[in-house]
Every structure is written in C-alpha cells, then in structure tokens.
C-alpha cells in the first residue's frame, strides 16, 4: 500500500486549466481516469488526510504510485479525452457500465451493394445501421417477418445470396414475395436501395407516412378495380399495423428520447434505459455496475452519459435525454452531443406529465433489476461460502460465523425507541427467529445506551434458556428444548458473530453488555454506514474489506435487513400511538374501544382515509362516535394530503 504523499506533486506544478488526469499503479497500469475544470483544485482533493476520503477514493490513491495530467482548451475536449482514455485503458477504479446480458440488435448492412437486414448481438461494426437494442430476439424477428411483406429487402446470408446467384434461382423468400430477389437480377441495386431506405425510415419511427401512402394506394387500386393489388396492399397495411402493435405509444407528441433511471445501493448501481423513437418504445437495455467512486446520482449519471454516448454514432444520439438528476456539467454534455448529432440535444429531468410517468416506470425496472441481481448473488451457495470465509479471515474468527445476529436501533427524536434483531444462518435470512424490542430503560435519543439494553436483554435470555433447556438428539443434530413442553428453545443458540449497526461507540456498548453477563466467547463487530467500515472492539483502526468482497456484501445485507426491520416496527408503533393520542379527547371513547379501533385499521393513514360509515362498522363504535372520530382525525390532520415521516432524517414528506 503506497503513501499518497510519496508521489504527490507540488501544488505549483499542477496547472489550473481544464484537463484530464490519470493515476497509475506501481506497474504503470492506469487505474483511474478523471477530468476537471481546474486540475489543481481537483487533484489536491485526493491528497488530503486519508481519513477524510471516502473508502473508494482512499483505496484508489493508496493503490496508485503516480499521477499525470494533460491540459486541454475546453471542457468539451476534456470530456472527449476522458472517454478515449477510459476506453483505451479500462481503469479498474472507474465505473464500468456493462451489459448484464447480451441484447439483440436489428442491423442493416447499408455499406454493402445489396444491404441485408438481420438480427444479431455483440459490438457494433462500421458500415451497419443498428436499431434497438431489444429485450427479446424472437420479438424483433417476428416484427421483421411482418415487415418483409411491405419492404421485400434481402435478409439472407452472404453464402445463400451467392449460391442463388450462381444457380439463377432465388431462395424461398423470393418465391413468397418476402424478398425482391436482387440475387437473380429481379431488381436493380438502386431500386433495392430505395426499399432499404424506406425500411430504415420506418424503423426510425417515421411510420405515419408509410401507413398513409399504402392506404391511399389501396383505395386507388380498389377504385381502378385492381382488386388483387388492393388485397395485397390491405395485407401489407395489416402487417405494418401488427408490427406497430408491438411498440406501445408512450409519448403522444412523437418525441425522440432516451429515458434513463438508476437504482442504487452503497456498492452497486443498476441502470435502465428505454429508447423512445416517434413516441414509441423501440428498445431497452439494463446494466448493473460496481460503485467505485465517491459521489451521488449526478456523478453516476455523468459517467453513464459519457460511456453511452461519447462513442455513439450520429443517429444514436436522440434529441432529448431524460435523466433522474442533472450532472454538474450537463451544458458541456449537451454541447458535445449536439455537435455529434448535428442538431440541438437537451438533457433534462422530467417534472410532470407523460415523460415523468415513463421515467418512473423505467425507475421501477431499474429497482427490480437490482433486486434480482442481489437476490441471485445472495442465494448462490458458492458466494455465501466465500462470504463467510472472508468474514472469518478478515475478523480473525476461530470458525466461519454460520449464525450471524445483527441489531439496530430506530427512533424519531427520542420517541418510540425500538430495536431489531435479525438472524442469518449460512448466509440466508432466518425470518422465523427475528425479534423486536421496545426500549424502556433509556430516556430520549441515546443509541449507545439503547444498544447496551437490547444486547443485555438478548444475552440474559440466552443464558436463562441454556440453563433451563435439555439437549435432545434429532436427525439434524442436537437441539435444545424445553424439558416440560419439548419445544425448541430458539433463544438458546449462541451466534457465531454479533453485528451492530454503528461505529466504535455502539460496538463498545455491545461488548460491555456481554461482558457484564459473563459472555466473552462471542465476537462482536460494527458496520458503519458512512464509509462501510467494520469496527472491532478496542481497535483504533477499522477493518477495510475489498470493494468487491462477498464478505462485505453479506454484512451489508445483514445490516440493511436489521435497519428495515427496525424501521417497520418503529413506524407501526408510532402510527398506533398517534392514533391513540389523537383520540384521547373524543367523548365516550375509552381505552378499550380506542385499542379496538387501532387494531381494526392498523394505521393512522388508513383511519384518516376511512369514511364515517366504515368507522361506524367497528364493534362498539356507534354513528355519533364515528362522526366525532372523523372530526378529530381531520382536525389533527389539518389538510387533505397524507404525511409520512422519514425516520432516518425526521423529514415530513407528503404522500
């Protein structure tokens, strides 16, 4: 591990102009590429105290052995050079958006004398026009099969094309009029090129013109009593309409846009993009990438735009790009992409209407893609075994922690303080053994004292149940059971590792609680959210897992599940207490009926949305009392909108 001070350039040597910089490791390999409006200001930020850096930049600067830069004239030039270097060097610490699967393209080989339409995958090639990508190859093949009735262009391979020319007989598609058979001279190269151009225009979204033209020709042929031609044009029109049915209209104004959305967690980001041309969804792609840089959504969007569009063809850049957050230098991106496209390109965040609705749909797709990726990774047996081995090695445990318990505290400004305990066995959640705690011995907001209380209660129960249990042999091994009832004692099993959500103070509180009970053989660690550091008791420095570590991924899953479980419990109790306090002044409503009301509706939101007749149906609640309850709820609500509280920040949010 290198000391950044060993290769830090003097401040006066670094220029203040725009430019692009590269960090290299001891072997000379480029490990990171970045750009800056002011090189001196940006590079100096990397050489501050390591403790102040995010874990990923800290890992990068300690892996590097040198830094170099290139000054450019404009920010657009810096953007272009950054893309070129990322493509050339493939640096390990840059975000890499790579396909999570191979998507099919619809390709037209416009560079050939007789262009061919085909469905393929892989990298793009020069001299070929691409449409898509599409989610399923079978869907685009069906569409092409329909359109070949209207645009009978070549779709055969080079081998079939040459062989048909040699024998002077077209293939089957030529006989059924799904190919104009240029291989045997049935059509000239120029006329075939015209068919290809019409096909490309149609696929690019210019569909209205063709529909109107074919319909007009159909009626004209009917008027001329050329019914065979009219029937053929009718079938062509049906083929076009059937092809268009596969592409839903999502933007009524016929917009050409790429709609981008992200779903993030501390280690990974999922990206989804919908390609909309002529108001219709023409294709879709998805990526899941590792987060290797510090920064939020604007920085991730910037990296995505750079990798997606900087090397795109002119026709691959739409007029409008809809993103979840604007990058800091979106004007520079607009200038670069406008120059590449040859006309104005706008990058913006949709605020309302159909475009906003569509981006929310794309965001749901991104969230589902990230969830499926994490589920697949979390349930893989090899990954789970690797994660447990990495945790054992990194924390110096005697054995792999087959049972991990994690604890989290949740409260809102010191009220309704609760805690959660989640259990993972063999790297998978054991939800039947989750537990909730209500903190009663701590006043106000004191997470450290609350953690001490919940750990004390859990391990006092462990000792009590172990002392009062009998061990019996079962098919799956020995089991501790209640000697009177024969039921298993779930709290009697000691974890292989205790994880607390927090840093050194929470870890110290957990260890102190266990020592007070005489439990000294169970290891404890804490996972801090800000830098994803793992803290051990009585150690000044945290344990830093590798960014791609399966062990860190498992610890994060355990911590996030404990956080989710605690917040769910806290919201439930807060909602019930708010309902009960709100109804204190309702005449004739005692404690028993108040609890019945809370149990019936379950939450303040549902009670507020209920009508008087629905409230009156609760056992023990009459019509007059229901009216009083409704008045009390509306009076405290103060508005017709719904309110929720972010328990992590205390922020009141409108539904």
N, C-alpha and C positions, 0 to 999 in steps of 0.2 A: 504494500500500500504506500503510495507516494505522498509526500508532503507537498501540498499546492504551493507553499512558499518557495520550494526548491526550483520551480520553473516560472514563478510569477514575473511577468515583465514589468519594467519600471513604468510608472504611470505616465511619465513624459514621453515614453516611446510609443504609446498607443495613440493613434490619431482619433480625432473627434468627428471625423466624417462618417457617412453611412458605409457599411461594408458587411462582409461575411467572414466568419471565423471558424476555425477547425481545431478541435482538441485531438491530440494523438497520444497513444499509449507508448510504453517503453519499446515496443517493437515497430513503432512508426505507423501503426494502423490508425485510421481516422475513426474515432469512437463517438464524436458528436459534431454536428454542423448547425450553426445558427446565424441569424442576421441581426443587425441592429441599426437604428438611426444614428446612434452615437456609440462607436466601438469602445471608446474609453469608459464611458459610463456603464455599458453592459458588461464588459469583461471584468471590470473592477468588482462587480457584484458577486462574481464567482470566487473571489479571493478573500472574502470576509471570513470571520470565525466559522469553522465547520459546524459548530453547534447551532448557528443561526440559519443554516441552509436546510432546505427540505431534504429528506433522505435520498431522493433520486439524484438531484444535482450534487449532493455530498458524495455519493458513490461515484459519480462521473469524474469529479475533479480529483478524487483520490486514486482513481484508476488511470488518469492521464499522466503524461510525463512532459507535455509541452503544448503550447498553443500558438497558432499563427493566424494571420488575417489577410484579407485582400480588400482594399478600398475601392469603392465604385462611385459613380457620379450621382445616381438617383436611387431611390428606394425600389423602383421597378427593376432596375438592374440587379440590386441585391436579392430581390425575390427570385429572379431568373437564375442567378448564380447559386443560390441556396438549393433550388430544386435540382440543378445539374449536379452539384456535389453530393446531395443525398442519393440521387440515382446512381452516381458513379461509385461512391464509397460504401453505401449501405451501412451507415453508422449504427452501432448497437444501442446507443442511448437516444436515438431519435424515434418518435412514434412511427410505427410502420403499420399502415392500414393494408392488410392483406385479406383476400377473399377467404371466407370460411368455407367456401365450396366453389367449384368451377361453374360459372354461369354460361349458358349458351348465348351466342350472338347470331343474328341474322346478317349474313355477309353477302355483298355483291361485288364481284371481281371486276370493277369498272376499268381496270388497267389492261384487260385482255381485249382482243379484237372482238370476240363474241363473249360478253360478260356472262357470268354464271351466278345464280342465286343458290345459297347453301346455308345450312345451319351448322355452326362449329363452335369450338371453345378455344381457350388459350389466348395468347398475346395477339395483339393486332399486327397486321402486316401492311406495308405500303402498297398503294395501288388497289386497295379494297375499301369499300364503304360499308360501315357497320351500323346496325340498328339494334336497339336493346341496351343492355342485356335483359334476358327474360328469365322468369323463375323456373320454367319447365320447358324442356326441349320439345316434348310432344305437343304442347300447345302452339308453339310457333310453327312446327311442321304442319299441323292442321290448317293454320292460317295460310301458309304458303300454298298448300294444296288447293285451297279455295281460290286464292288469287291467281294461280296459274291459268285458270279458266279465262280470266279477264286480261291478264298480262302474260301471254304464252312465250316466256323467255326461257333460255336454256337453264336447266338445273342438273344436267348430267356431269359426271366426272370427265376429266381430260381423256382417259382411256376409252370410255364409251363414245365420246364425241369423235375421236379419231377413227375408231373402228367403224362407226356408222358411215363416216365419210368415205372410208375405203370400200365398203361393200355397196354403197349407194342406196342404203335403206335406213330410214330413221328408226329410232327406238320406239317402244310402246307409247310413250308420252306424245310423240309426234303423230301417231295414228289416232289418239283420242283427243287431239287438239289442245293438249296442255303444254305443248311446245311448238314453236313456229318452224322447227327443224332447220336451223341455219346450217347444220352439218351436211345436208344434201342439197344446199342451194335453194331451198324453198323461199328464202327471204334474204335480202341483202344485209350487209353489215350495218349500213346506215339505218335501215328500217328496224333491224333488231335493236340497235342502239336507242332508237326512239321508244321502243317498248320498255327497255330497261330504264330509261329516264322517267317514263310515266310511272313505273313501278316504284322507283326511288322517291318520287314526289309523293306518291300515295302513302308510302311507309313513313315519310317525313311529316305526315299529318295533313297534307293538302287533299283531303278526301271529298270535300263538297263539290269541287269542280268535276271530278270524275263521275260522281253519282248523278249530277245534273246532266252531264253530257250523255251518259248511257241511257238515262231515262228519256231524254229528248230524241235520241236515235231510235229507241224502241218505239215511241209513239209515231215517229216519222215512217218507220218501216211498216207499222200497222196501217197507217193511212195509205201507204202505197200497196197494201195488200201483200207485202212480202212477209208472210206470217212465220216462215221458218227462221228468217233473220230476227224478227221481233221476238220469237220464243227464245232464241239463243241469247239475245240481249237481256231478256227477262231473267234468264238463268244466271247471266253474268251479274246483273243487279242484285239478285238474291245471294250470290257468292260474296259480293262486296259487303252487303248488309250483315251477313253471317260473320264475316271476318271482323267487322266493326263491333259486333255484339261482344266480342271477347275483350274489348278495350273500353272500360267504363268511362263515361264522361264525368270528370270530377271538377273541372273549371269551365263554367259556361261561356267565359269570354274568349275561349280558344287560346289560352296562354301557353307559351313555351317556357317551361321552368323545370329546374331540378329542386326537389323538396328534400331537405336533409334534416335528420334528427339524431340525437345522441341519447344513450343511456349509460350512466357512469357509476363506477364504484371506485374505491381508493386504488385498486390495482389494474382495472381493465375498463375499456370503453367499447360499447357496441354502437355501430353506425349503420343507419339505414338510409337509403336514397331512393326516391321514386322519380323516374324520368317521365315528365308530362310534356307531351307534344300535341299541339292543337287541342288542348283541353282534355286529352285522354292519356291514361297511364300507359306508356309504351314499354316500360321495363322497370326492374327493381334489382337492387343489389344490397348486400349486407356484409359487414366486417366486424370482427372482434379483435381488438388490438390491446397490447400491454401499455399501460401508462408509465412512461419512463421519464417524464419531465414534470416539473412543478408548474402549476397553472390550472385555471378553471376551464369552463366551457368555451369562452372566446379563444383561448390558446389552442384548444383541441380542434375547434372549427378552422382556425388558421392553418394548422398542419394538414387537416383533411383537404381543404381547398387547394393548398399547394401541391399535394401529391396527386389529387384527382385531375386538376385542370391545367397545371403548368405544362404538361406534355401532351395535352389533348389536341386533336385535330380541330380545324376551324369550325366544322359542323358539329363538333362535340361539345361546344360551349353554348348554353342556352341564353336567351335574352334576360332571364331572371333566375336568381338563385335564392331560395328561401332557406334560412338557417335559424337555429334556435337562439343564437346570440351573435352579435356582430363582432368580428375580430377587431383588434385595436387599429389595424391599418387596412380597413376594408376599402378605403378610397384607392389605395395602391393596388389591391387585387382587382378592383373594378377597372382601373386604367390598364393593367396588364391583360385582363381577359377581353376588354373592349378592343384592344389592339389586335389580339389574336383572332377574335371573331370578325372584326371589321365593322362592327356597329356597337352601340351602347349596351353594356351589360350592367345590371343592377344586382347588388347583394343587399338583402333586407330581411328583417324579422316581421312576419305577418302578424297583424294585431287583431284582425277580426275577419268575419266572413268565411267564404269557402276555402280560401287559402289557409287560414288559421285552422279550420276544421281538418283539412287534409294533413297539415303538419302534425296535428295531434294524433291522427291515425298512424302516420309514419313513426311518431314517438312511441306509440304502443307496440308497433312492430319491433322497434329497437329494444324496448324493455323485455319483450318476450324472447328475443334472440339472446340477450344477455342472460336471462334466467335459464334458458335451455342450455346455454354454454356452461354456466356454473353448475347446473344440475348434472349434466353429463360428466363434467370434470369431478364433481364431488362424489358421485356414485361409482366411479371407476375404482376397482379393487386395487390395482397397481398404484394409482395415485394416492389412495388412502394409506396404503402400507408405506409408501415413500414419505408421506407427510408425517406419520407417526415416528418413523426412523429419524427424520430430520429434526423433529422436536426433541427427541431423546438425545441426540448428539449435541444440538445447539445449547440445550439447557443442562447438559451433564447429568441426565437421569439414569438410574440403575437399570430401568427397563422402559420399553415403549409405553406411553400412557394410554392404555386401552380404554380407560374410562376418564373422561375429562368433564369437570364441572365448572361452569362459568357463572359469575354473579355480577349483577348490575343494579344500580340504584336509580330510581326515577322520581322526580318531584317537580312541582311548579312553585317556585319561590318559597320553598319550605313547607308547602301544604301537601297533604295526601302523599306522604313519603312511602314508597313501596320498594320492594326489591324482587329480583327474579333469580331463579336458579335453573339453568338448562343443563342437560346431560347429553354428551356424545359418547357413544360406545363404538369402538372400531371405526371411528371417523364418521359415523352417521348419527343423526339426532335420535334420541330415545324419548319421545314426547310423553310417554306414559309416566316418566319419572321427573318431569318438570315440576317445579314448585314455586308458589308465590308467597311473599312475606309482606306483612304490614308493619312498618317500623313504628314502635310505640315508645321506646325508651330514649328517643332523641328529639329535642325541640329545635324547630327551624331547619334551615338548609345546612346540613353538615354531612357530606357524603362519606367522609372518613369514619366518623362515629357510627353512621348507619351501616357501613360495611363491617365494622367491628361487631355490631349487634347481630347482623344476619349470619356471619360466619360462626359466631358463638352459638347461636340457636341451632344451626345446622349440625355442627360437630358435637354439641351436647346431646342432640338426638341420636347421632351416630353411636356415641359411647353407651347411651342408655339402651338402645336396641341391641347392640352387640352383647351387652351384659345380660339381657333378658331373652336372648334367642338361642335356639337349638339348631345345630348343624345336621342336616339330613342329606343322604346321597340321592342324586337324581341322575337321569340319563345324560343331562348336560353338565353334570358336575355337582359339587357340594353346594347346598343352598341353606341360608339362614332363615329359619321360620319361627313363628310364634308357637311356643310349646303348648298353649291352650287351644288355639284355633287351627294351627297348621298352615296359616297363611304366610307367604314370604314377607320378610322384613326389608322393604326397598331402601330404607334409610340406613340399613346396617352395613352397606357396602362402601368401603373407602375408595375415593377416586385415586387415579394414578397421577393426576395433576389438577390443581385448583387454579383457575384463571379469573382474575378480577378485571373489570373494565376501569382502567385508570393507570396512573403512574406510581412513582415511589410511595406517596402517602397512603394510597389505598392498599398497596402491597404490604407495607409495614403494618397497617391496621389488621389485615387478614392474618399475617403471621403471628402478630401479638395475641390475637384472639385464640388461635390454635395452640400456642404455647401455654397460655393460661389454663387450657383444658388438658395439657399434657400430650397433645398430638404434635409430634415432632418429626414424624417419618413421612409426611405427605408434602411434596414440593408445591410451591406457590409461585406464580408469576403474574404480571400485569401487562396488558396491551393498551398502550396509549394511542388515542385516535389521531392526534395531530401528525405525528411522523411515523406511525405504525411501529413504534419501538417496543421491544419486550423487556420488561424490567424484572429483575430478580431481587430478593431481599438482601439488604446490606451490601449492595454493589452500587458504586458511583456511576458506572457506565452501563448503558443498556446493551442488550444483545441485538445485533442487527442481522436479520435474515436477508438472504438474497431476494432481489425484487421478484424473481420468478419462482421463489421457493414454494413447494407444495405445503411445507410446514406452516409458513406464514399464512398461506391461503386458508388452511384449516383453522388456525387460530382466529383469523378474521371472521370466518363463518360462525364459529362458536360465539365470539364477542357480539356480532351483529344479531344473532338469534337471541341472545340474552337481552340485548337492548330492545329488540322488537317485543319480546315477551313482557318486559318490564313496562314499556310504554303502553301496551294494550291493557295491562292491569291498572295502571295509573289512570288512563282515560276512563275506564269503566267506573272506578271508584269516584273520580271527580265528577263524572256525569250524574251518578246517583246522589252524591252529596249536594250537588247544585239543585237537583230536583227537590230533594227533601227540604233544603233551606228555603227554596222558593215558595214551598207550600206551607211553611210554618204558620203564616198569618191567614190561611184560608179557614173561615169559620166552619166548625163541625167536622174538620178533617184531623183525626187523631193519628197517633204514631202507627197503629196497625194498618189503617187504610192508606196511609202515606206510603208504607212499605209495599202494600199490595199494588198500588199504582206504579211504583218504581219497578217492581218485578214484572208487571204486565207490559209496560212499554220499553223498559230496558235502558233508555237513554233520554236525555233532555231533547235531543233533536227530534226523536220520534214523537215525544209528548207534545212538543211545540207544533208539529205538523198535523197532529190529530184534531179532528173536529169534535164539537161538543157531544154529538151523538155517540162517537166512538169512545169518548171518555166515560159517558154515562153507562156504557156496557160493562165496565169493570165492576166486579162484585163489590157491593157495599157503597157504590158511588151513585147517587141519585141525580136527576136532571138539574136541580138547583145547585148542588155541589159541583157538578160538571161545569156549569157556567162560571162559577167562582174560580175553579181551577184554570179554565181557559183564560179568564181575565187576568189572573195572577201571572200566567206564563207569558201572555202578550205584553203585560205591563213591564215585566222584568226584561223581556227580550228587547223592547224598545224600537224594533224595526222589523220589517218583513223578511230581511235576509237572514241567512244562517251564519253562525260564528263557530269557528273551531280555534283551538289554541295549540300552537306548536310547542310541545312540552320540552323540546330541546332548547328553544330560544325564548319562550314566553310570548311570542308574537301572536296577536289575534288576527285570524285570517277569515275572510268572507268566503262562504261556500258559493 
